[in-house]
Amino acid sequence: MTDPVLAHALDRQPQLIEDLKRLVACPSVGADPAMAQGMEDARQLVEARLNAIGFRDVQRLTPADGGGQPAIFAQRLDESGKPTILVYAHYDVQPSDPVDKWDTPPFEAVEREGRLYGRGISDDKGPMMIALDTLAAFVAVEGRLPVNVKLLIEGEEETGSPSLPGILETHRDLLAADAVLSADGARWRPDLVALNVGSRGNTGFEMRVQTAGRDLHSGRYGGIVANPLHVLASLVASLHDAQGAIRASGFYDGVADPTPTERAEIAAIPYDEDDTFAAIAAKPHGEAGYSTLERLWMRPTLDVNGLWGG
């Protein structure tokens, strides 16, 4: 027997795609002030969808100083005594540059060979709309949600969420919940349903190397003053050994190895390593003694996101 809520959601798939196309058409690039209207258009579309579903208290949240891109809040507290889940998503997207690398206009969702192409479809407009349509299906079929739900859909995720701490602090009572579900990101693979229950944390830093008080001409000073790019390259190369293990002192302190049970469960997941690396024209590399999925999901990494100088 097909679950009626699921059946309703699947029947609405064509309309979901049309709604997604309209949202993708909003150039909601939060990092670009020239795209301010695209951000506002995206907010209005999301708010209209929330009102149509029957969410209540739809409002825009900002930090106490009122700055930054506003986040959208809404809630349905249908089940007194049951848990409250805060669903997180974001309506802003990455810039589309370089535009000449696109086969089709970035802010026009185009269907091709069973896929949709357009800026922000995977991150995060598609996943966000799927989450909203799932909630809408419960309301349409059963008249209510099985648990209490609050929504926080922010507009600065692609710029590091600078206003989010202030929003959480200013509106802490409104946003209080028993659990948080992130509707941000793509599925791991299309043929396997997955629920991510943990994630590696993230931190970063910028390192600067300077070996002289001003720019130097290589013809006049080469060979007598250390080249800062050479020094930087040496420092970066020293972070890992030849097998990919991290050599930075203390980096693995407190990192727990996967348990035998966890390793067995990971090994049991249908996964073709050869296909994965063939698709990106690369070869496996990383910390010895761990499988690819263990490195990906269970082990910390130390990566360089950019090098520049002169």
ABEGO torsion letter per residue (X at the ends): XBBAAAAAAAAAAAAAAAAAAAAAABBBBAABAAAAAAAAAAAAAAAAAAAAAGBBGBBBBBBAAGBEBBBBBBBBBABBGBBBBBBBBBABBBBAOBAAABABBAABBBBBGGBBBEBGAAOAAAAAAAAAAAAAAAAAAAGBBABBBBBBBBAAAAAGGAAAAAAAAAAAAAABBABBBBABEBBABAABBBBBABBBBBBBBBBBBBABABBBBAAAABGABBBAAAAAAAAAAAABBAAGBBABBGAABGBBBBBAAAAAAAAABBBBAAAAAAAAGBBBBEBBGBBAAAAAAABBBBBBAEBBEX
